[in-house]
Amino acid sequence: MELIGIHGLRKSYGRTVVLDGLSVAYKPGKVYGLIGDNGAGKTTLFDCMLGLTRPDGGEIVKTPGLRVGYLPAEPFFYSLVTAHEYLEFCLKAKGRKIDNGRIEELNRLFKLPLGRYASTYSTGMKKKLALMALLLQDNDLYVLDEPFNGVDLYGVIHLKNIIGTLKAEGKTVVLSSHQISVLHELCDSIDYLACGIIARRFGGENVAEIENCLMEDV
């Protein structure tokens, strides 16, 4: 059973072709990695999946009622909005009940000053806050764009544990990163995006084999 299937996806910006007939499928209870050069189209693929960008062609088929949470590479927060107010907004946007007890419970892990303006947070804190909102929404699919960038050592450890918990709960996670060793540790498979398509899906290979394969394409 496919949670989401992408077939022949195409997207160009002017004369620059970013996605050129890309096809990929994601199943429930799996963690998928996505790697590729800067500008390869990873964020464009995510934006198309989320409906933030209209593709030029192809088809995206989602399970009816699919709840999707998106962590962008650089989360944006309006000024003069506290972190707690941001969480409340995200819950209301998904029709979820505001449970302050659950917020406090989850924040024991994230340790964020929820009374402060979110726009004043560091990069790592902003990512923690955005991820916290997604967890409170209880989504089915979590799309994480470069979630480890700008996160400190303990944040990386916590994030890895969270991804493992989501998988154990039957959730699906798709995350991009340049850290192949981290993806290898977390993911059931790793997709290599190049020339506008998924050029290869790595499964049982070790890190050295994946890196050697990528170097051959350089």
C-alpha angles and dihedrals in degrees: 000000000000119000089194131000125195118198127188094336114189130185131165134177106209106308093341112102109208103168116028110185097320118184127185138146132211124202131201120273096020135115115219127192126208123201133175143129121290106280093021091124105261095133091042089054090051092047090053091049090052095045092245091119126037111230120224092228146345132066136273114199117192131185108259112266093014112170112212128190121195128201107191121209090250112027114210125218128185117238120256092028115117121222091248091052089050091054091049090051092051092050093049090048089060094041092250126149116250105242109183091186091058091046091053091046093052092044090061084074098041097038094204125163094240093185092063125089107268092219089067093057123111118252092262093048091050090054091048091051094048091048091048089056091052092051092050089053090057096221127188096221125036117198111193119186111202093329095173097055112109093005120126126235096270091044090056091051092049092047092051090051091048092052090050090051092049090053091049088053091055095255123141122234127192115185136172124211143148089223100096094178092057092047090048090054095049108030135081088208139359123220121210112213114203136146090010097300140078094268094185142356115216118208122153098013120116123236094264092052091050092048092048091051091051092049090055088060094053 
